[in-house]
Amino acid sequence: MNGFAWGAFAANLGWSALAAFAVMGVTFAVAVRKGLHRIVDVAWGLAFTAVALATLVASAGEGDDTRRYLVTALTAVWGVRLAVHIGRRGRGHGEDPRYEKMLAKAPGNPNLYALRMVYLLQGALVWLVSLPVQAAAYVSGPLGWVAVAGIVVWAVGLFFEAVGDAQLARFKADPAHRGRVMDRGLWSWTRHPNYFGDFCVWWGLYLFTCDALPAAAVSLVSPVVMSLLLTRGSGQRLLERHMADRPGYAEYVQRTSGFFPLPPGWGRKRERG
């Protein structure tokens, strides 16, 4: 089992918090100026990238360099891709209905309410969920087989997320598909390929900490929290509630796995069995 630099990691927690909240603070200022709070969704991936870069700098001379640079690169690829995708998807649109509804009911100043309930909250979540990225940088010794497995799990996650997003974008770009449910490609294997992809990405990054028991223990909360957010929080549950009344969605739910990918039509085949 490899070593873990507890003291240096503890100091890094402060630097990572500063990076996360700096991104959210700048985003808040831009959002207020533009009158458009939906851009905070773009900042989500960029904040993780900022934490990874801050950790890379702060961990110089600590941990294994291969692990440090690899975890930073994997986090940045995921974060920047997500930010670019969300930015392109929202280009030319007005405020996100979620934020519009929330701010319409905000007590007092809507912008200050958004700062507390959206930006600061997301900054705190970025800091918490990124614990594996931070902890991995302070693990000494070469990559073990568990970390190599982490690369594979991360790659599966990025594939599902990126390909799923691209397939959905092409589907929605066709006017003939307006009002229809996307049930093709990866979306025929799982109702949420992008959320499943996020799930794999963060469990994959967590595996980089498992070469040192202290690092694995201190950062386990992160993939657990992300998994709960994706399946029980603002991810799957909220989206399915929004989609419930769409024509054809109930039938789609019956034949398609809710989260983990399974062969198309698995639900109906199971019922016939």
PALUMNU-567800 format. One record per residue: residue number from 1; z, x, y of N, C-alpha, C in turn. Coordinates in Angstrom, 3 decimals. Example, Ala and Ser with C-alpha at 12.3 -4.5 7.8 and 13.67 -1.06 7.14 Angstrom:
BEGIN
SITE|n|nc3|nc1|nc2|cac3|cac1|cac2|cc3|cc1|cc2
SITE|1|7.800|13.190|-5.690|7.800|12.300|-4.500|7.800|13.200|-3.300
SITE|2|7.080|12.850|-2.250|7.140|13.670|-1.060|7.870|12.900|0.030
! end
This chain:
BEGIN
SITE|n|nc3|nc1|nc2|cac3|cac1|cac2|cc3|cc1|cc2
SITE|1|0.000|0.859|-1.203|0.000|0.000|0.000|0.000|0.888|1.244
SITE|2|-0.844|0.576|2.195|-0.979|1.373|3.403|0.145|1.100|4.388
SITE|3|0.289|1.999|5.367|1.324|1.839|6.373|0.905|0.913|7.501
SITE|4|1.894|0.559|8.329|1.636|-0.352|9.448|2.476|0.093|10.633
SITE|5|1.827|0.308|11.801|2.509|0.803|13.002|3.136|-0.372|13.757
SITE|6|4.366|-0.719|13.371|5.036|-1.885|13.955|5.179|-1.783|15.475
SITE|7|5.664|-0.634|15.957|5.922|-0.484|17.386|4.664|-0.620|18.230
SITE|8|3.607|0.053|17.793|2.343|-0.020|18.534|1.761|-1.428|18.473
SITE|9|1.903|-2.087|17.331|1.414|-3.467|17.202|2.160|-4.395|18.154
SITE|10|3.474|-4.220|18.259|4.267|-5.062|19.160|3.804|-4.905|20.600
SITE|11|3.498|-3.672|21.005|2.992|-3.447|22.358|1.629|-4.099|22.545
SITE|12|0.841|-4.100|21.482|-0.503|-4.689|21.557|-0.452|-6.186|21.806
SITE|13|0.611|-6.841|21.363|0.725|-8.284|21.570|0.652|-8.633|23.053
SITE|14|1.238|-7.774|23.879|1.180|-8.004|25.320|-0.218|-7.805|25.880
SITE|15|-0.890|-6.752|25.438|-2.244|-6.482|25.925|-3.219|-7.585|25.489
SITE|16|-3.048|-8.060|24.271|-3.943|-9.115|23.786|-3.711|-10.421|24.538
SITE|17|-2.459|-10.724|24.840|-2.163|-11.932|25.621|-2.793|-11.829|27.007
SITE|18|-2.696|-10.660|27.612|-3.290|-10.447|28.921|-4.797|-10.663|28.873
SITE|19|-5.444|-10.152|27.823|-6.900|-10.307|27.695|-7.290|-11.771|27.531
SITE|20|-6.563|-12.481|26.668|-6.889|-13.889|26.407|-6.711|-14.742|27.655
SITE|21|-5.582|-14.563|28.337|-5.314|-15.395|29.509|-6.169|-14.985|30.708
SITE|22|-6.600|-13.728|30.752|-7.511|-13.309|31.820|-8.847|-14.035|31.695
SITE|23|-9.372|-14.113|30.462|-10.630|-14.830|30.252|-10.477|-16.296|30.624
SITE|24|-9.374|-16.911|30.205|-9.157|-18.320|30.506|-8.949|-18.550|32.006
SITE|25|-8.274|-17.616|32.667|-8.051|-17.735|34.102|-9.341|-17.668|34.890
SITE|26|-10.188|-16.713|34.544|-11.490|-16.593|35.217|-12.339|-17.831|34.948
SITE|27|-12.306|-18.306|33.713|-13.073|-19.504|33.363|-12.587|-20.714|34.150
SITE|28|-11.285|-20.837|34.303|-10.729|-21.957|35.075|-11.226|-21.915|36.516
SITE|29|-11.232|-20.728|37.122|-11.697|-20.601|38.505|-13.164|-21.005|38.626
SITE|30|-13.982|-20.581|37.664|-15.402|-20.938|37.686|-15.578|-22.442|37.461
SITE|31|-14.793|-23.005|36.544|-14.901|-24.435|36.242|-14.535|-25.297|37.445
SITE|32|-13.482|-24.913|38.160|-13.080|-25.671|39.345|-14.160|-25.597|40.410
SITE|33|-14.745|-24.422|40.555|-15.799|-24.242|41.554|-17.022|-25.101|41.227
SITE|34|-17.363|-25.170|39.943|-18.526|-25.942|39.514|-18.208|-27.413|39.285
SITE|35|-16.905|-27.735|39.179|-16.517|-29.096|38.847|-16.914|-29.478|37.437
SITE|36|-16.811|-28.525|36.505|-17.289|-28.726|35.138|-16.379|-27.971|34.167
SITE|37|-15.459|-28.692|33.555|-14.481|-28.033|32.673|-15.004|-27.789|31.269
SITE|38|-16.196|-28.308|30.952|-16.721|-28.088|29.612|-17.016|-26.611|29.347
SITE|39|-17.117|-25.795|30.384|-17.425|-24.378|30.160|-16.269|-23.638|29.482
SITE|40|-15.102|-24.263|29.396|-13.989|-23.629|28.684|-14.336|-23.453|27.208
SITE|41|-15.230|-24.304|26.678|-15.635|-24.164|25.281|-16.423|-22.880|25.061
SITE|42|-17.167|-22.455|26.077|-17.881|-21.184|25.997|-16.884|-20.026|25.982
SITE|43|-15.812|-20.166|26.751|-14.819|-19.101|26.872|-14.027|-18.885|25.590
SITE|44|-13.999|-19.863|24.695|-13.230|-19.750|23.450|-13.654|-18.512|22.651
SITE|45|-14.935|-18.387|22.355|-15.413|-17.227|21.608|-15.301|-15.936|22.395
SITE|46|-15.522|-16.008|23.713|-15.433|-14.806|24.546|-14.004|-14.288|24.637
SITE|47|-13.028|-15.196|24.605|-11.625|-14.772|24.666|-11.238|-13.997|23.410
SITE|48|-11.717|-14.427|22.256|-11.454|-13.680|21.018|-12.096|-12.297|21.080
SITE|49|-13.297|-12.252|21.627|-13.977|-10.969|21.770|-13.191|-10.050|22.697
SITE|50|-12.664|-10.591|23.790|-11.870|-9.798|24.727|-10.605|-9.268|24.063
SITE|51|-9.954|-10.097|23.244|-8.754|-9.658|22.527|-9.102|-8.524|21.568
SITE|52|-10.217|-8.663|20.857|-10.628|-7.626|19.910|-10.906|-6.304|20.620
SITE|53|-11.582|-6.368|21.763|-11.893|-5.148|22.510|-10.635|-4.517|23.098
SITE|54|-9.739|-5.354|23.625|-8.480|-4.838|24.166|-7.666|-4.162|23.073
SITE|55|-7.666|-4.761|21.888|-6.947|-4.174|20.758|-7.568|-2.858|20.323
SITE|56|-8.888|-2.792|20.324|-9.569|-1.546|19.947|-9.153|-0.411|20.865
SITE|57|-9.091|-0.690|22.160|-8.700|0.334|23.131|-7.229|0.696|22.958
SITE|58|-6.377|-0.308|22.840|-4.934|-0.067|22.752|-4.540|0.641|21.463
SITE|59|-5.332|0.449|20.396|-4.969|1.020|19.092|-5.557|2.400|18.854
SITE|60|-6.155|3.002|19.864|-6.719|4.346|19.710|-5.651|5.303|19.203
SITE|61|-5.963|6.027|18.138|-4.996|6.948|17.542|-4.078|6.293|16.531
SITE|62|-4.206|4.991|16.358|-3.398|4.249|15.382|-4.317|3.655|14.321
SITE|63|-3.816|3.473|13.143|-4.571|2.788|12.109|-5.808|3.546|11.655
SITE|64|-6.593|2.885|10.827|-7.806|3.465|10.270|-8.996|3.112|11.159
SITE|65|-9.752|4.118|11.595|-10.840|3.879|12.539|-11.917|2.959|11.969
SITE|66|-12.238|3.108|10.694|-13.255|2.244|10.094|-12.835|0.783|10.180
SITE|67|-11.580|0.516|9.856|-11.074|-0.851|9.916|-11.051|-1.358|11.356
SITE|68|-10.612|-0.515|12.288|-10.520|-0.910|13.697|-11.878|-1.319|14.248
SITE|69|-12.874|-0.470|14.044|-14.192|-0.746|14.607|-14.881|-1.900|13.886
SITE|70|-14.671|-1.994|12.583|-15.321|-3.057|11.824|-14.764|-4.425|12.204
SITE|71|-13.454|-4.539|12.294|-12.850|-5.820|12.668|-13.263|-6.215|14.087
SITE|72|-13.305|-5.249|14.988|-13.744|-5.526|16.355|-15.179|-6.030|16.376
SITE|73|-16.052|-5.364|15.623|-17.463|-5.748|15.594|-17.646|-7.145|15.002
SITE|74|-16.963|-7.440|13.906|-17.101|-8.745|13.261|-16.598|-9.856|14.176
SITE|75|-15.492|-9.604|14.859|-14.949|-10.607|15.782|-15.897|-10.831|16.953
SITE|76|-16.436|-9.746|17.492|-17.340|-9.856|18.642|-18.634|-10.574|18.268
SITE|77|-19.183|-10.271|17.100|-20.416|-10.945|16.659|-20.166|-12.444|16.547
SITE|78|-19.053|-12.812|15.914|-18.723|-14.230|15.787|-18.500|-14.876|17.160
SITE|79|-17.699|-14.223|18.000|-17.338|-14.804|19.294|-18.504|-14.938|20.246
SITE|80|-19.335|-13.914|20.350|-20.473|-13.957|21.270|-21.516|-14.958|20.777
SITE|81|-21.776|-14.984|19.470|-22.732|-15.973|18.947|-22.280|-17.396|19.259
SITE|82|-20.995|-17.656|19.051|-20.471|-18.992|19.321|-20.579|-19.338|20.799
SITE|83|-20.250|-18.392|21.669|-20.323|-18.639|23.107|-21.751|-18.923|23.553
SITE|84|-22.694|-18.159|23.046|-24.109|-18.363|23.406|-24.588|-19.717|22.907
SITE|85|-24.219|-20.054|21.688|-24.643|-21.347|21.125|-24.096|-22.518|21.942
SITE|86|-22.812|-22.481|22.255|-22.202|-23.578|23.012|-22.780|-23.632|24.426
SITE|87|-23.020|-22.462|25.018|-23.607|-22.426|26.347|-24.998|-23.053|26.381
SITE|88|-25.816|-22.727|25.403|-27.166|-23.300|25.336|-27.107|-24.801|25.070
SITE|89|-26.208|-25.210|24.201|-26.096|-26.625|23.853|-25.684|-27.477|25.048
SITE|90|-24.838|-26.919|25.915|-24.342|-27.690|27.046|-25.145|-27.548|28.314
SITE|91|-26.178|-26.697|28.296|-26.966|-26.456|29.508|-27.642|-27.746|29.984
SITE|92|-27.467|-28.039|31.274|-28.100|-29.204|31.853|-27.345|-30.501|31.666
SITE|93|-26.229|-30.454|30.952|-25.429|-31.657|30.738|-24.260|-31.691|31.721
SITE|94|-23.722|-32.866|31.916|-22.558|-33.012|32.782|-21.275|-32.701|32.043
SITE|95|-20.196|-33.283|32.520|-18.890|-33.026|31.922|-18.828|-33.555|30.494
SITE|96|-18.109|-32.839|29.650|-17.886|-33.275|28.279|-17.038|-34.556|28.298
SITE|97|-17.445|-35.594|27.543|-16.685|-36.851|27.547|-15.211|-36.685|27.195
SITE|98|-14.893|-35.694|26.364|-13.484|-35.463|26.004|-12.665|-35.104|27.233
SITE|99|-13.174|-34.172|28.025|-12.450|-33.727|29.212|-12.495|-34.791|30.307
SITE|100|-13.610|-35.496|30.377|-13.735|-36.568|31.370|-12.680|-37.637|31.136
SITE|101|-12.515|-38.016|29.893|-11.525|-39.042|29.538|-10.109|-38.542|29.777
SITE|102|-9.846|-37.301|29.393|-8.509|-36.733|29.550|-8.123|-36.614|31.016
SITE|103|-9.041|-36.113|31.839|-8.733|-35.884|33.247|-8.644|-37.187|34.043
SITE|104|-9.336|-38.231|33.551|-9.253|-39.530|34.233|-7.845|-40.104|34.150
SITE|105|-7.108|-39.715|33.115|-5.742|-40.211|32.929|-4.689|-39.186|33.338
SITE|106|-5.131|-38.075|33.925|-4.204|-36.986|34.253|-3.235|-37.394|35.357
SITE|107|-1.938|-37.146|35.167|-0.969|-37.396|36.243|-1.056|-36.283|37.286
SITE|108|-1.149|-36.624|38.531|-1.225|-35.613|39.586|-2.607|-35.007|39.688
SITE|109|-2.652|-33.733|40.050|-3.908|-33.021|40.250|-4.623|-32.796|38.915
SITE|110|-5.856|-33.330|38.748|-6.563|-33.185|37.471|-6.824|-31.727|37.088
SITE|111|-7.122|-30.882|38.083|-7.404|-29.484|37.774|-6.163|-28.752|37.265
SITE|112|-5.042|-29.007|37.879|-3.804|-28.370|37.417|-3.407|-28.893|36.041
SITE|113|-3.694|-30.163|35.798|-3.426|-30.732|34.477|-4.316|-30.058|33.433
SITE|114|-5.597|-29.855|33.776|-6.513|-29.165|32.873|-6.059|-27.733|32.631
SITE|115|-5.546|-27.072|33.666|-5.052|-25.702|33.515|-3.944|-25.640|32.469
SITE|116|-3.016|-26.600|32.541|-1.888|-26.596|31.606|-2.301|-27.004|30.197
SITE|117|-3.073|-28.101|30.119|-3.322|-28.730|28.830|-4.559|-28.203|28.093
SITE|118|-5.411|-27.488|28.811|-6.620|-26.971|28.176|-6.651|-25.444|28.205
SITE|119|-6.667|-24.872|29.393|-6.875|-23.425|29.522|-5.698|-22.608|28.993
SITE|120|-4.486|-22.938|29.430|-3.330|-22.178|28.963|-3.083|-22.418|27.480
SITE|121|-3.305|-23.643|27.038|-3.134|-23.947|25.617|-4.142|-23.183|24.769
SITE|122|-5.394|-23.161|25.220|-6.402|-22.429|24.458|-6.148|-20.924|24.493
SITE|123|-5.658|-20.421|25.623|-5.308|-19.016|25.692|-4.223|-18.661|24.683
SITE|124|-3.218|-19.527|24.557|-2.142|-19.305|23.593|-2.668|-19.367|22.162
SITE|125|-3.583|-20.293|21.896|-4.150|-20.408|20.557|-5.011|-19.184|20.211
SITE|126|-5.771|-18.695|21.183|-6.559|-17.483|20.961|-5.638|-16.326|20.579
SITE|127|-4.550|-16.176|21.308|-3.596|-15.100|21.030|-3.019|-15.235|19.627
SITE|128|-2.657|-16.451|19.243|-2.050|-16.679|17.932|-3.055|-16.496|16.804
SITE|129|-4.217|-17.129|16.944|-5.211|-17.074|15.871|-5.763|-15.660|15.693
SITE|130|-5.765|-14.866|16.754|-6.319|-13.502|16.678|-5.332|-12.484|16.115
SITE|131|-4.172|-12.903|15.666|-3.196|-11.946|15.118|-3.776|-11.058|14.006
SITE|132|-4.605|-11.575|13.086|-5.180|-10.666|12.081|-6.052|-9.570|12.682
SITE|133|-6.784|-9.894|13.733|-7.626|-8.895|14.404|-6.741|-7.808|15.009
SITE|134|-5.633|-8.236|15.599|-4.711|-7.279|16.199|-4.001|-6.446|15.130
SITE|135|-3.482|-7.123|14.111|-2.699|-6.420|13.087|-3.552|-5.449|12.282
SITE|136|-4.793|-5.823|11.983|-5.656|-4.968|11.174|-5.872|-3.604|11.822
SITE|137|-5.875|-3.574|13.160|-6.118|-2.314|13.874|-4.993|-1.309|13.680
SITE|138|-3.835|-1.754|13.205|-2.673|-0.876|13.057|-2.316|-0.600|11.607
SITE|139|-3.259|-0.923|10.710|-3.089|-0.623|9.285|-3.705|0.747|9.005
SITE|140|-2.916|1.644|8.457|-3.421|2.987|8.143|-4.040|2.996|6.749
SITE|141|-4.804|4.034|6.473|-5.414|4.156|5.156|-6.774|3.496|5.091
SITE|142|-7.569|3.873|4.096|-8.948|3.354|3.982|-8.979|1.892|3.558
SITE|143|-10.144|1.293|3.725|-10.325|-0.095|3.322|-10.191|-0.235|1.815
SITE|144|-9.424|-1.224|1.386|-9.301|-1.523|-0.029|-10.260|-2.628|-0.433
SITE|145|-10.202|-2.999|-1.704|-11.143|-4.014|-2.195|-10.913|-5.377|-1.547
SITE|146|-9.665|-5.658|-1.148|-9.392|-6.952|-0.508|-10.095|-7.019|0.845
SITE|147|-10.084|-5.906|1.595|-10.774|-5.873|2.881|-12.283|-6.014|2.694
SITE|148|-12.814|-5.395|1.637|-14.242|-5.536|1.340|-14.560|-6.997|1.022
SITE|149|-13.668|-7.656|0.298|-13.845|-9.089|0.035|-13.829|-9.874|1.344
SITE|150|-13.020|-9.393|2.300|-12.969|-10.040|3.607|-14.314|-10.018|4.321
SITE|151|-15.043|-8.923|4.172|-16.375|-8.837|4.775|-17.298|-9.892|4.176
SITE|152|-17.212|-10.067|2.867|-18.053|-11.049|2.177|-17.707|-12.469|2.637
SITE|153|-16.401|-12.782|2.690|-15.965|-14.112|3.119|-16.386|-14.362|4.566
SITE|154|-16.224|-13.353|5.428|-16.663|-13.473|6.824|-18.162|-13.753|6.898
SITE|155|-18.955|-13.032|6.096|-20.410|-13.198|6.126|-20.816|-14.596|5.668
SITE|156|-20.145|-15.115|4.641|-20.411|-16.484|4.196|-20.114|-17.460|5.333
SITE|157|-18.997|-17.233|6.009|-18.620|-18.099|7.122|-19.632|-18.074|8.249
SITE|158|-20.073|-16.880|8.635|-21.043|-16.777|9.726|-22.357|-17.445|9.334
SITE|159|-22.750|-17.296|8.082|-23.979|-17.935|7.599|-23.884|-19.449|7.746
SITE|160|-22.809|-20.049|7.251|-22.671|-21.502|7.331|-22.610|-21.972|8.781
SITE|161|-21.903|-21.221|9.604|-21.747|-21.640|10.993|-23.064|-21.522|11.759
SITE|162|-23.711|-20.370|11.662|-24.925|-20.129|12.434|-26.092|-20.976|11.927
SITE|163|-26.283|-21.021|10.620|-27.391|-21.796|10.058|-27.155|-23.287|10.265
SITE|164|-25.907|-23.732|10.067|-25.592|-25.139|10.295|-25.850|-25.554|11.730
SITE|165|-25.427|-24.732|12.681|-25.669|-25.029|14.098|-27.164|-25.083|14.408
SITE|166|-27.928|-24.136|13.849|-29.366|-24.094|14.105|-30.064|-25.314|13.507
SITE|167|-29.669|-25.692|12.297|-30.274|-26.866|11.661|-29.982|-28.134|12.456
SITE|168|-28.756|-28.272|12.936|-28.389|-29.449|13.710|-29.146|-29.487|15.036
SITE|169|-29.282|-28.335|15.679|-30.008|-28.277|16.956|-31.461|-28.695|16.783
SITE|170|-32.119|-28.228|15.718|-33.516|-28.611|15.467|-33.618|-30.109|15.169
SITE|171|-32.665|-30.628|14.425|-32.671|-32.051|14.080|-32.539|-32.908|15.332
SITE|172|-31.619|-32.553|16.202|-31.374|-33.344|17.408|-32.492|-33.194|18.440
SITE|173|-33.238|-32.105|18.360|-34.333|-31.888|19.319|-35.513|-32.818|19.065
SITE|174|-35.584|-33.407|17.872|-36.679|-34.313|17.532|-36.302|-35.727|17.967
SITE|175|-37.034|-36.315|18.928|-36.711|-37.663|19.403|-36.681|-38.710|18.281
SITE|176|-37.430|-38.481|17.212|-37.471|-39.431|16.101|-36.133|-39.531|15.381
SITE|177|-35.261|-38.529|15.585|-33.968|-38.512|14.897|-32.842|-39.104|15.740
SITE|178|-33.167|-39.613|16.922|-32.129|-40.132|17.811|-31.364|-41.278|17.131
SITE|179|-30.049|-41.164|17.118|-29.204|-42.196|16.516|-29.031|-42.047|15.018
SITE|180|-29.722|-41.087|14.410|-29.620|-40.886|12.963|-28.580|-39.835|12.630
SITE|181|-28.121|-39.856|11.395|-27.107|-38.911|10.928|-27.797|-37.701|10.311
SITE|182|-27.389|-36.506|10.715|-27.936|-35.282|10.144|-27.377|-35.111|8.728
SITE|183|-28.279|-35.151|7.733|-27.839|-35.046|6.342|-28.751|-34.115|5.547
SITE|184|-29.300|-33.105|6.238|-30.239|-32.194|5.601|-29.676|-30.774|5.571
SITE|185|-30.317|-29.919|4.782|-29.912|-28.523|4.731|-28.447|-28.376|4.327
SITE|186|-27.737|-27.519|5.039|-26.319|-27.319|4.734|-25.507|-28.583|4.963
SITE|187|-26.015|-29.467|5.817|-25.308|-30.714|6.127|-25.367|-31.707|4.969
SITE|188|-26.148|-31.397|3.943|-26.136|-32.225|2.735|-25.118|-31.702|1.724
SITE|189|-24.595|-30.502|1.980|-23.584|-29.894|1.108|-22.175|-30.114|1.640
SITE|190|-22.035|-30.180|2.948|-20.748|-30.423|3.581|-20.994|-31.124|4.915
SITE|191|-20.108|-32.045|5.273|-20.272|-32.753|6.545|-19.964|-31.860|7.734
SITE|192|-19.389|-30.687|7.475|-18.991|-29.805|8.574|-19.259|-28.333|8.216
SITE|193|-20.538|-27.941|8.098|-20.816|-26.532|7.778|-20.309|-25.563|8.838
SITE|194|-20.316|-25.989|10.122|-19.828|-25.087|11.173|-18.312|-24.914|11.098
SITE|195|-17.581|-25.976|10.810|-16.127|-25.860|10.671|-15.757|-25.072|9.414
SITE|196|-16.469|-25.325|8.322|-16.233|-24.536|7.110|-16.526|-23.066|7.383
SITE|197|-17.569|-22.794|8.178|-17.881|-21.416|8.535|-16.753|-20.756|9.303
SITE|198|-16.189|-21.467|10.289|-15.040|-20.946|11.034|-13.876|-20.639|10.097
SITE|199|-13.638|-21.538|9.171|-12.578|-21.377|8.180|-12.755|-20.058|7.427
SITE|200|-13.974|-19.798|6.946|-14.242|-18.568|6.195|-14.135|-17.323|7.073
SITE|201|-14.622|-17.410|8.299|-14.566|-16.266|9.207|-13.131|-15.803|9.394
SITE|202|-12.212|-16.739|9.635|-10.847|-16.326|9.945|-10.041|-15.955|8.713
SITE|203|-10.337|-16.548|7.572|-9.691|-16.061|6.349|-10.268|-14.694|5.960
SITE|204|-11.558|-14.478|6.230|-12.143|-13.170|5.965|-11.522|-12.073|6.812
SITE|205|-11.332|-12.342|8.106|-10.692|-11.363|8.978|-9.234|-11.136|8.572
SITE|206|-8.579|-12.188|8.111|-7.195|-12.031|7.647|-7.105|-11.058|6.475
SITE|207|-8.095|-11.068|5.583|-8.051|-10.193|4.413|-8.040|-8.712|4.801
SITE|208|-8.486|-8.386|6.021|-8.428|-6.987|6.472|-6.985|-6.513|6.646
SITE|209|-6.058|-7.430|6.790|-4.649|-7.045|6.967|-3.937|-6.879|5.636
SITE|210|-4.560|-7.315|4.552|-3.856|-7.397|3.264|-3.709|-6.058|2.557
SITE|211|-4.231|-4.977|3.159|-3.972|-3.641|2.615|-2.588|-3.144|2.998
SITE|212|-1.901|-3.870|3.882|-0.528|-3.522|4.278|0.281|-4.820|4.319
SITE|213|1.286|-4.925|3.481|2.057|-6.162|3.367|2.646|-6.637|4.693
SITE|214|3.237|-5.756|5.530|3.781|-6.248|6.810|2.709|-6.887|7.693
SITE|215|1.527|-6.272|7.747|0.449|-6.820|8.569|-0.003|-8.178|8.031
SITE|216|-0.099|-8.290|6.713|-0.509|-9.556|6.109|0.519|-10.650|6.370
SITE|217|1.795|-10.290|6.296|2.853|-11.284|6.489|2.913|-11.781|7.921
SITE|218|2.790|-10.867|8.884|2.943|-11.250|10.288|1.750|-12.046|10.803
SITE|219|0.598|-11.918|10.143|-0.600|-12.593|10.647|-1.054|-13.777|9.792
SITE|220|-0.324|-14.097|8.732|-0.710|-15.208|7.864|-0.754|-16.535|8.616
SITE|221|0.113|-16.681|9.597|0.164|-17.930|10.352|-1.180|-18.246|11.016
SITE|222|-1.941|-17.214|11.339|-3.179|-17.407|12.109|-4.250|-18.181|11.347
SITE|223|-4.670|-17.740|10.137|-5.683|-18.532|9.434|-5.161|-19.901|9.013
SITE|224|-3.851|-20.011|8.800|-3.275|-21.312|8.460|-3.417|-22.271|9.645
SITE|225|-3.081|-21.784|10.847|-3.212|-22.614|12.050|-4.665|-22.986|12.288
SITE|226|-5.571|-22.026|12.147|-6.991|-22.326|12.344|-7.477|-23.355|11.331
SITE|227|-7.032|-23.237|10.089|-7.429|-24.202|9.060|-6.948|-25.603|9.410
SITE|228|-5.718|-25.712|9.904|-5.178|-27.013|10.289|-5.918|-27.586|11.494
SITE|229|-6.263|-26.733|12.458|-7.029|-27.197|13.619|-8.393|-27.745|13.191
SITE|230|-9.025|-27.067|12.245|-10.363|-27.461|11.814|-10.353|-28.740|10.986
SITE|231|-9.313|-28.933|10.182|-9.300|-30.070|9.265|-8.426|-31.224|9.736
SITE|232|-7.370|-30.924|10.485|-6.415|-31.961|10.883|-6.289|-32.150|12.386
SITE|233|-6.740|-31.172|13.145|-6.556|-31.224|14.589|-7.792|-31.703|15.320
SITE|234|-8.327|-30.847|16.193|-9.443|-31.238|17.055|-10.801|-31.070|16.389
SITE|235|-10.826|-30.675|15.114|-12.083|-30.441|14.427|-12.572|-31.634|13.643
SITE|236|-12.483|-31.550|12.318|-13.053|-32.553|11.427|-12.557|-33.968|11.714
SITE|237|-11.268|-34.154|11.827|-10.718|-35.509|11.981|-11.217|-36.177|13.266
SITE|238|-11.191|-35.440|14.383|-11.614|-36.021|15.659|-13.101|-36.352|15.650
SITE|239|-13.912|-35.455|15.101|-15.356|-35.691|15.077|-15.704|-36.877|14.184
SITE|240|-15.056|-36.984|13.045|-15.371|-38.083|12.133|-14.917|-39.420|12.711
SITE|241|-13.854|-39.417|13.466|-13.435|-40.643|14.144|-14.501|-41.070|15.156
SITE|242|-15.093|-40.072|15.837|-16.138|-40.363|16.823|-17.420|-40.859|16.152
SITE|243|-17.707|-40.362|14.945|-18.948|-40.692|14.255|-18.845|-41.933|13.384
SITE|244|-17.662|-42.450|13.200|-17.424|-43.494|12.197|-18.322|-44.707|12.342
SITE|245|-18.635|-45.124|13.574|-19.416|-46.343|13.796|-20.924|-46.109|13.825
SITE|246|-21.349|-44.867|13.650|-22.778|-44.587|13.703|-23.466|-45.126|12.446
SITE|247|-24.606|-45.794|12.587|-25.313|-46.344|11.423|-25.613|-45.271|10.376
SITE|248|-25.268|-45.556|9.137|-25.548|-44.640|8.045|-24.456|-43.620|7.781
SITE|249|-23.456|-43.549|8.672|-22.447|-42.498|8.503|-21.527|-42.781|7.318
SITE|250|-21.182|-44.036|7.090|-20.304|-44.371|5.959|-20.950|-43.958|4.642
SITE|251|-22.257|-44.198|4.513|-22.965|-43.797|3.297|-23.027|-42.275|3.174
SITE|252|-23.202|-41.613|4.304|-23.211|-40.144|4.329|-21.879|-39.589|3.839
SITE|253|-20.794|-40.197|4.268|-19.453|-39.774|3.853|-19.289|-39.921|2.344
SITE|254|-19.826|-40.990|1.778|-19.670|-41.248|0.348|-20.386|-40.219|-0.515
SITE|255|-21.501|-39.685|-0.032|-22.296|-38.790|-0.873|-22.147|-37.311|-0.525
SITE|256|-21.373|-37.001|0.527|-21.307|-35.617|1.009|-19.868|-35.136|1.105
SITE|257|-19.614|-33.922|0.644|-18.274|-33.338|0.691|-17.764|-33.285|2.122
SITE|258|-16.464|-33.530|2.280|-15.880|-33.565|3.612|-15.715|-32.209|4.249
SITE|259|-15.527|-31.149|3.450|-15.297|-29.840|4.056|-15.890|-28.714|3.199
SITE|260|-15.360|-28.511|2.008|-15.865|-27.428|1.170|-17.225|-27.823|0.581
SITE|261|-18.211|-26.923|0.641|-19.566|-27.265|0.185|-19.607|-27.624|-1.302
SITE|262|-20.292|-28.714|-1.597|-20.536|-29.170|-2.962|-21.964|-29.675|-3.036
SITE|263|-22.560|-29.700|-4.227|-23.959|-30.136|-4.353|-24.180|-31.518|-3.750
SITE|264|-25.321|-31.741|-3.106|-25.620|-33.047|-2.492|-25.468|-34.188|-3.490
SITE|265|-24.877|-35.283|-3.026|-24.700|-36.447|-3.863|-23.519|-36.364|-4.806
SITE|266|-22.656|-35.378|-4.599|-21.540|-35.164|-5.536|-20.654|-36.394|-5.659
SITE|267|-20.448|-37.125|-4.546|-19.548|-38.275|-4.568|-20.085|-39.380|-5.470
SITE|268|-21.379|-39.693|-5.327|-21.976|-40.742|-6.127|-22.036|-40.349|-7.603
SITE|269|-22.307|-39.079|-7.862|-22.350|-38.612|-9.258|-20.976|-38.726|-9.888
SITE|270|-19.930|-38.425|-9.129|-18.582|-38.508|-9.657|-18.217|-39.957|-9.963
SITE|271|-18.638|-40.895|-9.062|-18.347|-42.300|-9.290|-19.047|-42.821|-10.540
SITE|272|-20.315|-42.395|-10.778|-21.048|-42.858|-11.958|-20.443|-42.290|-13.232
SITE|273|-19.854|-41.050|-13.088|-19.242|-40.441|-14.268|-17.998|-41.172|-14.676
! end
